[in-house]
Amino acid sequence: MPELPEVETVRRSLERRLLGRRIAAVRVLNPKLRTPLRQASLRRRLVGQNFVGLGRRAKYLLLHLSGSDILVLHLGMSGRLLFVPGAAPLEAHTHVRLGLDDGNELRYRDHRRFGRLFVVRRHLLPRHPLFSHLGPEPLEPGCTAAYFRARSRGVRRPVKNFLMDATVVVGVGNIYASEALHRAGVHPATPAARLTLPRWERVHAAVQSTLQEALRAGGTTLSDFRAADGSAGEFQVQLAVYGRAGEPCGRCGRRLRRIVQAGRSTFYCPGCQR
């Protein structure tokens, strides 16, 4: 599932293409997403609106419109946004086509159909059920090692599960949690409450450096992820542990291991992460 670096990469690739453009047409080809689409409602709220800003909150893209609405998009597990000429061949599993005033289209395709697309009033977004519970962004000033330490008091869950909890911090997905904990030298099964402030400082620094490097690389492409221009991410070539079970650790040489936590694969080094 695309996480913070991938969604931010999509946002950046769309920003220079969409800002100032007017939505001239809306066509729903398949309404069966995670939240069913209603073509008449989307047309009423989108046609004639200009894109005035592109933001991101957690894994959600926020396309600010010239009225009082925001078009919210979540890519789910396999969703892609494509910016293409209006006459471009239609790819399979395309659900929505937004025709723009310059003849191009913004298309949403999703073969697994776990994504979301909906419109919400700008002032209501913070209170929306999908947003009201979200924790801070990991690269913003409010997310600190002291914050992690305070939130983890009494928490018996493994630290990796803690970092992937969107009510604690958003956007630190499975890949980046594994990579950050390896950088910090912390075993992923360590109960979150057992980490001292100095260890949280190492984890916090590792989370930030991992995400920042992934952003510079355009995210991680392991299967479906692509930016709006079709380009793939390149951070996968920098992965130190994720997907590398059985290979030697680049730091100590021990064989990397894989365990399952909360139904997700976790990769770590038994030598560096004790």
Buried (B, 14 or more C-beta within 10 A) or exposed (E): BBBBBBBBBBBBBBBEBBEEBBBBBBBBBEBEBBEEBEEEEBBEBBBBBBBEEBEBBBBBBBBBBBBEBBBBBBBBBBBBBBBBEBEEEEEEBBBBBBBBEEEBBBBBBBBEBBBBBBBBEEEEBEEBEBBEEBBBBBBEEEBBBEBBBEBBEEBEBBBBBBBBBBEBBBBBBBBBBBBBBBBBBBBBBBBBBEBEEEBBBBBBBBBBBBBEBBBEBBBBBEEBBBBBEEEBBBBBEEBBBBBBBEEEBEBEEEEBBBBEBEEBBBBBBEBBBE
